[in-house]
Amino acid sequence: MIVADRYMVLAPKMKQDGQTAEVELAELIRNNFKPGDVHMIITYRRDQRPTKEECRRELEKFLRKVRKAYESRGQELKYIAVTRNKSRAPHHHIVINTESGIGVKELNELWDKGRTRFIYLDDTGQYGHLAHYLARE
């Protein structure tokens, strides 16, 4: 069984071969997240698109804010984050637990650099497609 560390960030390029990475990532999601948790996509305003290094810093800054909100409720934050910045529109994918009562409204308010989009994890436990999408380059 694969268990997420308390704070987990995946590098954009997985170290294993693609299929192994997808299988392990799907298991990681299945073992650490539940229906109702979210796959969050955060983007940047067109006129404020960051460099690769700025992307990393902005994600870290956002996750610090989220972590602080969780800690203020006595809850543990778990997440898997992947940054896509090869295109002209850099963005982040974050699978995040929402058990603490922190909802998408508050997560949306914490991201002030662009748009947010939320997709709830379903109750099937079949996260292969999500893992495939996150593990791809």
OpenMM code with the backbone's topology and positions (N, CA, C; nanometers):
from openmm import Vec3, app, unit

residues = "MET ILE VAL ALA ASP ARG TYR MET VAL LEU ALA PRO LYS MET LYS GLN ASP GLY GLN THR ALA GLU VAL GLU LEU ALA GLU LEU ILE ARG ASN ASN PHE LYS PRO GLY ASP VAL HIS MET ILE ILE THR TYR ARG ARG ASP GLN ARG PRO THR LYS GLU GLU CYS ARG ARG GLU LEU GLU LYS PHE LEU ARG LYS VAL ARG LYS ALA TYR GLU SER ARG GLY GLN GLU LEU LYS TYR ILE ALA VAL THR ARG ASN LYS SER ARG ALA PRO HIS HIS HIS ILE VAL ILE ASN THR GLU SER GLY ILE GLY VAL LYS GLU LEU ASN GLU LEU TRP ASP LYS GLY ARG THR ARG PHE ILE TYR LEU ASP ASP THR GLY GLN TYR GLY HIS LEU ALA HIS TYR LEU ALA ARG GLU".split()
positions = [
    Vec3(0.0844, -0.1175, 0.0000),
    Vec3(0.0000, 0.0000, 0.0000),
    Vec3(0.0893, 0.1243, 0.0000),
    Vec3(0.0578, 0.2197, -0.0824),
    Vec3(0.1317, 0.3444, -0.0899),
    Vec3(0.0537, 0.4489, -0.0114),
    Vec3(0.1210, 0.5193, 0.0766),
    Vec3(0.0563, 0.6216, 0.1579),
    Vec3(0.1240, 0.7554, 0.1316),
    Vec3(0.0439, 0.8594, 0.1172),
    Vec3(0.0988, 0.9934, 0.0929),
    Vec3(0.1644, 1.0451, 0.2195),
    Vec3(0.2746, 1.1133, 0.2013),
    Vec3(0.3323, 1.1876, 0.3120),
    Vec3(0.2329, 1.2966, 0.3483),
    Vec3(0.2570, 1.3599, 0.4620),
    Vec3(0.1650, 1.4650, 0.5050),
    Vec3(0.1503, 1.5711, 0.3964),
    Vec3(0.2607, 1.6121, 0.3388),
    Vec3(0.2572, 1.7094, 0.2296),
    Vec3(0.3313, 1.6454, 0.1130),
    Vec3(0.2625, 1.6253, 0.0051),
    Vec3(0.3253, 1.5545, -0.1052),
    Vec3(0.3126, 1.6332, -0.2337),
    Vec3(0.4231, 1.6540, -0.3001),
    Vec3(0.4228, 1.7203, -0.4300),
    Vec3(0.4916, 1.6283, -0.5289),
    Vec3(0.4270, 1.6020, -0.6389),
    Vec3(0.4870, 1.5209, -0.7440),
    Vec3(0.5565, 1.6113, -0.8425),
    Vec3(0.6737, 1.5736, -0.8825),
    Vec3(0.7443, 1.6488, -0.9870),
    Vec3(0.6674, 1.6322, -1.1167),
    Vec3(0.6738, 1.7308, -1.2045),
    Vec3(0.6019, 1.7194, -1.3311),
    Vec3(0.6434, 1.5972, -1.4122),
    Vec3(0.7678, 1.5555, -1.4010),
    Vec3(0.8139, 1.4394, -1.4761),
    Vec3(0.8372, 1.3260, -1.3770),
    Vec3(0.7584, 1.2223, -1.3870),
    Vec3(0.7696, 1.1083, -1.2966),
    Vec3(0.8981, 1.0322, -1.3294),
    Vec3(0.9617, 0.9752, -1.2295),
    Vec3(1.0903, 0.9082, -1.2476),
    Vec3(1.0753, 0.7671, -1.3072),
    Vec3(0.9611, 0.7022, -1.2821),
    Vec3(0.9432, 0.5669, -1.3332),
    Vec3(0.8899, 0.5710, -1.4761),
    Vec3(0.8743, 0.4500, -1.5318),
    Vec3(0.8110, 0.4459, -1.6631),
    Vec3(0.6649, 0.4876, -1.6463),
    Vec3(0.6053, 0.5348, -1.7525),
    Vec3(0.4709, 0.5924, -1.7468),
    Vec3(0.3645, 0.5049, -1.6857),
    Vec3(0.3600, 0.3765, -1.7246),
    Vec3(0.2537, 0.2894, -1.6760),
    Vec3(0.2684, 0.2631, -1.5266),
    Vec3(0.3893, 0.2376, -1.4785),
    Vec3(0.4129, 0.2158, -1.3358),
    Vec3(0.3759, 0.3398, -1.2570),
    Vec3(0.4133, 0.4560, -1.3077),
    Vec3(0.3808, 0.5819, -1.2396),
    Vec3(0.2299, 0.5991, -1.2286),
    Vec3(0.1574, 0.5681, -1.3337),
    Vec3(0.0117, 0.5812, -1.3317),
    Vec3(-0.0519, 0.4874, -1.2307),
    Vec3(-0.0082, 0.3628, -1.2272),
    Vec3(-0.0634, 0.2643, -1.1346),
    Vec3(-0.0365, 0.3075, -0.9908),
    Vec3(0.0870, 0.3498, -0.9623),
    Vec3(0.1209, 0.3924, -0.8270),
    Vec3(0.0479, 0.5198, -0.7881),
    Vec3(0.0315, 0.6100, -0.8817),
    Vec3(-0.0400, 0.7336, -0.8532),
    Vec3(-0.1886, 0.7063, -0.8275),
    Vec3(-0.2494, 0.6184, -0.9057),
    Vec3(-0.3898, 0.5823, -0.8831),
    Vec3(-0.4065, 0.5206, -0.7442),
    Vec3(-0.3126, 0.4350, -0.7042),
    Vec3(-0.3181, 0.3742, -0.5713),
    Vec3(-0.2994, 0.4795, -0.4624),
    Vec3(-0.2103, 0.5721, -0.4840),
    Vec3(-0.1864, 0.6807, -0.3898),
    Vec3(-0.3140, 0.7631, -0.3692),
    Vec3(-0.3824, 0.7944, -0.4777),
    Vec3(-0.5075, 0.8698, -0.4686),
    Vec3(-0.6130, 0.7871, -0.3951),
    Vec3(-0.6278, 0.6618, -0.4344),
    Vec3(-0.7288, 0.5746, -0.3739),
    Vec3(-0.7071, 0.5581, -0.2236),
    Vec3(-0.5805, 0.5475, -0.1794),
    Vec3(-0.5499, 0.5223, -0.0386),
    Vec3(-0.5547, 0.6474, 0.0486),
    Vec3(-0.5520, 0.7648, -0.0113),
    Vec3(-0.5389, 0.8864, 0.0684),
    Vec3(-0.6512, 0.9882, 0.0511),
    Vec3(-0.7382, 0.9644, -0.0457),
    Vec3(-0.8465, 1.0587, -0.0697),
    Vec3(-0.9775, 0.9828, -0.0780),
    Vec3(-1.0867, 1.0542, -0.0586),
    Vec3(-1.2174, 0.9894, -0.0559),
    Vec3(-1.3160, 1.0667, -0.1428),
    Vec3(-1.4318, 1.0081, -0.1689),
    Vec3(-1.5333, 1.0811, -0.2444),
    Vec3(-1.5629, 1.2148, -0.1761),
    Vec3(-1.5739, 1.3188, -0.2557),
    Vec3(-1.5980, 1.4520, -0.2017),
    Vec3(-1.4719, 1.5360, -0.1939),
    Vec3(-1.3540, 1.4705, -0.1887),
    Vec3(-1.2298, 1.5458, -0.2004),
    Vec3(-1.2245, 1.5976, -0.3447),
    Vec3(-1.1337, 1.6891, -0.3727),
    Vec3(-1.1384, 1.7529, -0.5041),
    Vec3(-1.0074, 1.7472, -0.5808),
    Vec3(-1.0227, 1.7476, -0.7113),
    Vec3(-0.9134, 1.7725, -0.8051),
    Vec3(-0.9313, 1.9182, -0.8431),
    Vec3(-0.8382, 2.0011, -0.7995),
    Vec3(-0.8456, 2.1456, -0.8184),
    Vec3(-0.7475, 2.1858, -0.9282),
    Vec3(-0.7926, 2.2689, -1.0193),
    Vec3(-0.7054, 2.3210, -1.1243),
    Vec3(-0.6991, 2.4720, -1.1047),
    Vec3(-0.5769, 2.5235, -1.0905),
    Vec3(-0.5607, 2.6678, -1.0719),
    Vec3(-0.4746, 2.7237, -1.1843),
    Vec3(-0.5172, 2.8373, -1.2363),
    Vec3(-0.4504, 2.8980, -1.3514),
    Vec3(-0.4041, 3.0394, -1.3161),
    Vec3(-0.3375, 3.1008, -1.4108),
    Vec3(-0.2879, 3.2376, -1.3951),
    Vec3(-0.3560, 3.3294, -1.4954),
    Vec3(-0.3745, 3.4549, -1.4564),
    Vec3(-0.4265, 3.5532, -1.5499),
    Vec3(-0.3299, 3.5661, -1.6684),
    Vec3(-0.3851, 3.5886, -1.7823),
    Vec3(-0.3054, 3.5959, -1.9052),
    Vec3(-0.1923, 3.6977, -1.8956),
    Vec3(-0.2191, 3.8112, -1.8351),
    Vec3(-0.1184, 3.9169, -1.8279),
    Vec3(-0.0212, 3.8998, -1.7106),
    Vec3(-0.0385, 3.7926, -1.6326),
    Vec3(0.0482, 3.7700, -1.5170),
    Vec3(0.1065, 3.6288, -1.5157),
    Vec3(0.1262, 3.5712, -1.6317),
    Vec3(0.1789, 3.4349, -1.6383),
    Vec3(0.3238, 3.4313, -1.5902),
    Vec3(0.3521, 3.3415, -1.4971),
    Vec3(0.4847, 3.3367, -1.4355),
    Vec3(0.5839, 3.2508, -1.5134),
    Vec3(0.7106, 3.2667, -1.4763),
    Vec3(0.8154, 3.1788, -1.5273),
    Vec3(0.8031, 3.0450, -1.4547),
    Vec3(0.8830, 2.9483, -1.4972),
    Vec3(0.8816, 2.8167, -1.4339),
    Vec3(0.9137, 2.8278, -1.2839),
    Vec3(1.0135, 2.9049, -1.2492),
    Vec3(1.0518, 2.9226, -1.1091),
    Vec3(0.9444, 2.9971, -1.0304),
    Vec3(0.8853, 3.0990, -1.0914),
    Vec3(0.7777, 3.1723, -1.0246),
    Vec3(0.6563, 3.0830, -1.0018),
    Vec3(0.6302, 2.9921, -1.0955),
    Vec3(0.5210, 2.8950, -1.0803),
    Vec3(0.5392, 2.8141, -0.9525),
    Vec3(0.6593, 2.7633, -0.9339),
    Vec3(0.6891, 2.6826, -0.8156),
    Vec3(0.6664, 2.7639, -0.6887),
    Vec3(0.7168, 2.8869, -0.6881),
    Vec3(0.7018, 2.9720, -0.5693),
    Vec3(0.5555, 3.0058, -0.5417),
    Vec3(0.4792, 3.0348, -0.6462),
    Vec3(0.3374, 3.0681, -0.6282),
    Vec3(0.2592, 2.9489, -0.5741),
    Vec3(0.2911, 2.8293, -0.6238),
    Vec3(0.2250, 2.7096, -0.5724),
    Vec3(0.2591, 2.6897, -0.4252),
    Vec3(0.3857, 2.7035, -0.3898),
    Vec3(0.4268, 2.6883, -0.2503),
    Vec3(0.3575, 2.7907, -0.1617),
    Vec3(0.3473, 2.9143, -0.2093),
    Vec3(0.2815, 3.0205, -0.1327),
    Vec3(0.1333, 2.9870, -0.1118),
    Vec3(0.0677, 2.9401, -0.2172),
    Vec3(-0.0729, 2.9006, -0.2072),
    Vec3(-0.0908, 2.7865, -0.1075),
    Vec3(-0.0046, 2.6849, -0.1172),
    Vec3(-0.0174, 2.5703, -0.0278),
    Vec3(0.0099, 2.6081, 0.1180),
    Vec3(0.0962, 2.7062, 0.1416),
    Vec3(0.1164, 2.7553, 0.2790),
    Vec3(-0.0128, 2.8165, 0.3331),
    Vec3(-0.0822, 2.8935, 0.2504),
    Vec3(-0.2099, 2.9522, 0.2924),
    Vec3(-0.3127, 2.8435, 0.3233),
    Vec3(-0.3182, 2.7431, 0.2358),
    Vec3(-0.4129, 2.6330, 0.2549),
    Vec3(-0.3773, 2.5565, 0.3828),
    Vec3(-0.2493, 2.5277, 0.4006),
    Vec3(-0.2042, 2.4554, 0.5199),
    Vec3(-0.2424, 2.5316, 0.6470),
    Vec3(-0.2252, 2.6624, 0.6449),
    Vec3(-0.2597, 2.7463, 0.7601),
    Vec3(-0.4097, 2.7369, 0.7901),
    Vec3(-0.4931, 2.7399, 0.6853),
    Vec3(-0.6382, 2.7271, 0.7034),
    Vec3(-0.6741, 2.5917, 0.7646),
    Vec3(-0.6078, 2.4853, 0.7211),
    Vec3(-0.6326, 2.3522, 0.7755),
    Vec3(-0.5879, 2.3453, 0.9211),
    Vec3(-0.4678, 2.3950, 0.9478),
    Vec3(-0.4140, 2.3889, 1.0839),
    Vec3(-0.4999, 2.4690, 1.1808),
    Vec3(-0.5589, 2.5790, 1.1350),
    Vec3(-0.6450, 2.6585, 1.2233),
    Vec3(-0.7693, 2.5801, 1.2652),
    Vec3(-0.8034, 2.4758, 1.1887),
    Vec3(-0.9172, 2.3889, 1.2219),
    Vec3(-0.8717, 2.2588, 1.2895),
    Vec3(-0.7405, 2.2472, 1.3090),
    Vec3(-0.6877, 2.1251, 1.3686),
    Vec3(-0.6910, 2.0067, 1.2740),
    Vec3(-0.6896, 2.0313, 1.1444),
    Vec3(-0.6982, 1.9264, 1.0433),
    Vec3(-0.5658, 1.9113, 0.9697),
    Vec3(-0.5456, 1.7943, 0.9143),
    Vec3(-0.4254, 1.7660, 0.8368),
    Vec3(-0.4531, 1.7848, 0.6883),
    Vec3(-0.3651, 1.8570, 0.6230),
    Vec3(-0.3746, 1.8763, 0.4786),
    Vec3(-0.3019, 1.7625, 0.4087),
    Vec3(-0.3686, 1.7025, 0.3117),
    Vec3(-0.3052, 1.6064, 0.2221),
    Vec3(-0.3288, 1.6550, 0.0804),
    Vec3(-0.2254, 1.6462, -0.0004),
    Vec3(-0.2425, 1.6882, -0.1384),
    Vec3(-0.1402, 1.6198, -0.2276),
    Vec3(-0.1726, 1.6165, -0.3542),
    Vec3(-0.0806, 1.5775, -0.4599),
    Vec3(-0.0870, 1.6914, -0.5595),
    Vec3(0.0261, 1.7502, -0.5930),
    Vec3(0.0273, 1.8647, -0.6839),
    Vec3(0.1180, 1.8384, -0.8031),
    Vec3(0.0707, 1.8760, -0.9179),
    Vec3(0.1465, 1.8641, -1.0422),
    Vec3(0.1365, 1.9979, -1.1142),
    Vec3(0.2486, 2.0486, -1.1596),
    Vec3(0.2508, 2.1748, -1.2330),
    Vec3(0.2720, 2.1474, -1.3811),
    Vec3(0.1928, 2.2120, -1.4621),
    Vec3(0.2088, 2.2063, -1.6070),
    Vec3(0.2528, 2.3449, -1.6522),
    Vec3(0.3738, 2.3532, -1.7053),
    Vec3(0.4194, 2.4846, -1.7526),
    Vec3(0.4961, 2.4768, -1.8840),
    Vec3(0.4729, 2.3716, -1.9590),
    Vec3(0.5364, 2.3636, -2.0905),
    Vec3(0.4585, 2.4434, -2.1942),
    Vec3(0.3309, 2.4606, -2.1692),
    Vec3(0.2485, 2.5370, -2.2634),
    Vec3(0.2611, 2.6860, -2.2331),
    Vec3(0.1911, 2.7647, -2.3095),
    Vec3(0.1914, 2.9088, -2.2846),
    Vec3(0.1052, 2.9459, -2.1644),
    Vec3(0.0266, 2.8529, -2.1163),
    Vec3(-0.0644, 2.8800, -2.0046),
    Vec3(-0.0310, 2.7882, -1.8870),
    Vec3(0.0659, 2.8256, -1.8042),
    Vec3(0.1015, 2.7409, -1.6909),
    Vec3(-0.0155, 2.7288, -1.5934),
    Vec3(-0.0272, 2.6100, -1.5326),
    Vec3(-0.1338, 2.5865, -1.4364),
    Vec3(-0.0939, 2.4714, -1.3449),
    Vec3(-0.1695, 2.4538, -1.2373),
    Vec3(-0.1419, 2.3493, -1.1391),
    Vec3(-0.2646, 2.2610, -1.1227),
    Vec3(-0.2399, 2.1322, -1.1036),
    Vec3(-0.3434, 2.0358, -1.0690),
    Vec3(-0.3141, 1.9923, -0.9259),
    Vec3(-0.4139, 1.9994, -0.8392),
    Vec3(-0.3958, 1.9605, -0.6996),
    Vec3(-0.5109, 1.8711, -0.6593),
    Vec3(-0.4790, 1.7501, -0.6155),
    Vec3(-0.5793, 1.6639, -0.5537),
    Vec3(-0.5669, 1.6933, -0.4051),
    Vec3(-0.6770, 1.7332, -0.3425),
    Vec3(-0.6705, 1.7828, -0.2054),
    Vec3(-0.7868, 1.7297, -0.1225),
    Vec3(-0.7561, 1.6946, 0.0036),
    Vec3(-0.8622, 1.6482, 0.0923),
    Vec3(-0.9441, 1.7680, 0.1408),
    Vec3(-1.0723, 1.7460, 0.1583),
    Vec3(-1.1605, 1.8543, 0.2033),
    Vec3(-1.2370, 1.8151, 0.3288),
    Vec3(-1.1831, 1.7208, 0.4059),
    Vec3(-1.2524, 1.6686, 0.5237),
    Vec3(-1.2737, 1.7712, 0.6347),
    Vec3(-1.1941, 1.8748, 0.6401),
    Vec3(-1.1968, 1.9664, 0.7533),
    Vec3(-1.3097, 2.0672, 0.7472),
    Vec3(-1.3925, 2.0558, 0.6482),
    Vec3(-1.4965, 2.1555, 0.6345),
    Vec3(-1.4523, 2.2722, 0.5479),
    Vec3(-1.3235, 2.2746, 0.5105),
    Vec3(-1.2790, 2.3767, 0.4159),
    Vec3(-1.3387, 2.3373, 0.2814),
    Vec3(-1.4073, 2.4291, 0.2217),
    Vec3(-1.4755, 2.3966, 0.0977),
    Vec3(-1.4140, 2.4654, -0.0216),
    Vec3(-1.4741, 2.4414, -0.1348),
    Vec3(-1.4208, 2.4980, -0.2577),
    Vec3(-1.4294, 2.6507, -0.2572),
    Vec3(-1.5283, 2.7054, -0.1866),
    Vec3(-1.5395, 2.8514, -0.1796),
    Vec3(-1.4152, 2.9118, -0.1141),
    Vec3(-1.3736, 2.8544, -0.0008),
    Vec3(-1.2553, 2.9071, 0.0668),
    Vec3(-1.1280, 2.8808, -0.0138),
    Vec3(-1.1162, 2.7621, -0.0739),
    Vec3(-0.9999, 2.7342, -0.1579),
    Vec3(-0.9930, 2.8344, -0.2732),
    Vec3(-1.1083, 2.8635, -0.3313),
    Vec3(-1.1157, 2.9609, -0.4399),
    Vec3(-1.0685, 3.0986, -0.3934),
    Vec3(-1.1095, 3.1382, -0.2738),
    Vec3(-1.0705, 3.2694, -0.2207),
    Vec3(-0.9207, 3.2773, -0.1912),
    Vec3(-0.8572, 3.1641, -0.1615),
    Vec3(-0.7150, 3.1633, -0.1300),
    Vec3(-0.6267, 3.1777, -0.2548),
    Vec3(-0.6829, 3.1479, -0.3726),
    Vec3(-0.6057, 3.1604, -0.4972),
    Vec3(-0.6454, 3.2905, -0.5656),
    Vec3(-0.5557, 3.3874, -0.5690),
    Vec3(-0.5877, 3.5184, -0.6243),
    Vec3(-0.5105, 3.5506, -0.7521),
    Vec3(-0.4515, 3.4504, -0.8144),
    Vec3(-0.3682, 3.4730, -0.9336),
    Vec3(-0.4400, 3.4454, -1.0647),
    Vec3(-0.5599, 3.3900, -1.0575),
    Vec3(-0.6317, 3.3545, -1.1788),
    Vec3(-0.7564, 3.2761, -1.1446),
    Vec3(-0.7907, 3.1817, -1.2302),
    Vec3(-0.9139, 3.1039, -1.2134),
    Vec3(-0.8901, 2.9741, -1.1379),
    Vec3(-0.9983, 2.9223, -1.0822),
    Vec3(-0.9961, 2.7909, -1.0191),
    Vec3(-1.1069, 2.7063, -1.0808),
    Vec3(-1.0843, 2.5775, -1.0809),
    Vec3(-1.1857, 2.4825, -1.1286),
    Vec3(-1.1784, 2.3621, -1.0366),
    Vec3(-1.2924, 2.3088, -0.9980),
    Vec3(-1.2968, 2.1974, -0.9040),
    Vec3(-1.3736, 2.0807, -0.9639),
    Vec3(-1.3164, 1.9620, -0.9499),
    Vec3(-1.3818, 1.8390, -0.9928),
    Vec3(-1.3805, 1.7464, -0.8711),
    Vec3(-1.4985, 1.7096, -0.8247),
    Vec3(-1.5067, 1.6235, -0.7062),
    Vec3(-1.4682, 1.4799, -0.7402),
    Vec3(-1.3949, 1.4159, -0.6502),
    Vec3(-1.3646, 1.2746, -0.6666),
    Vec3(-1.4930, 1.1964, -0.6433),
    Vec3(-1.5179, 1.0960, -0.7252),
    Vec3(-1.6403, 1.0178, -0.7120),
    Vec3(-1.6203, 0.9007, -0.6158),
    Vec3(-1.7239, 0.8211, -0.5990),
    Vec3(-1.7186, 0.7112, -0.5021),
    Vec3(-1.6799, 0.5773, -0.5630),
    Vec3(-1.6339, 0.5758, -0.6876),
    Vec3(-1.5984, 0.4491, -0.7506),
    Vec3(-1.4611, 0.3987, -0.7096),
    Vec3(-1.3729, 0.4905, -0.6711),
    Vec3(-1.2353, 0.4510, -0.6401),
    Vec3(-1.1540, 0.4231, -0.7655),
    Vec3(-1.2129, 0.4468, -0.8798),
    Vec3(-1.1453, 0.4232, -1.0072),
    Vec3(-1.0789, 0.5531, -1.0517),
    Vec3(-0.9538, 0.5708, -1.0106),
    Vec3(-0.8851, 0.6958, -1.0380),
    Vec3(-0.7736, 0.6797, -1.1414),
    Vec3(-0.7823, 0.5753, -1.2210),
    Vec3(-0.6825, 0.5501, -1.3246),
    Vec3(-0.6751, 0.6617, -1.4279),
    Vec3(-0.7913, 0.7130, -1.4699),
    Vec3(-0.7919, 0.8204, -1.5702),
    Vec3(-0.7297, 0.9479, -1.5140),
    Vec3(-0.7621, 0.9788, -1.3881),
    Vec3(-0.7028, 1.0965, -1.3247),
    Vec3(-0.5519, 1.0772, -1.3107),
    Vec3(-0.5095, 0.9590, -1.2681),
    Vec3(-0.3665, 0.9306, -1.2534),
    Vec3(-0.2954, 0.9409, -1.3884),
    Vec3(-0.3580, 0.8874, -1.4924),
    Vec3(-0.3005, 0.8965, -1.6273),
    Vec3(-0.2825, 1.0424, -1.6672),
    Vec3(-0.3842, 1.1227, -1.6429),
    Vec3(-0.3794, 1.2645, -1.6785),
    Vec3(-0.2705, 1.3376, -1.6005),
    Vec3(-0.2593, 1.3097, -1.4710),
    Vec3(-0.1600, 1.3787, -1.3875),
    Vec3(-0.0173, 1.3324, -1.4180),
    Vec3(-0.0011, 1.2051, -1.4533),
    Vec3(0.1335, 1.1508, -1.4753),
    Vec3(0.1892, 1.1819, -1.6135),
    Vec3(0.1038, 1.2213, -1.7045),
    Vec3(0.1523, 1.2480, -1.8413),
    Vec3(0.2397, 1.3736, -1.8424),
    Vec3(0.3225, 1.3807, -1.9435),
    Vec3(0.4112, 1.4974, -1.9556),
    Vec3(0.3463, 1.6064, -2.0360),
] * unit.nanometer
topology = app.Topology()
chain = topology.addChain("A")
for resn in residues:
    res = topology.addResidue(resn, chain)
    for name in ("N", "CA", "C"):
        topology.addAtom(name, app.Element.getBySymbol(name[0]), res)
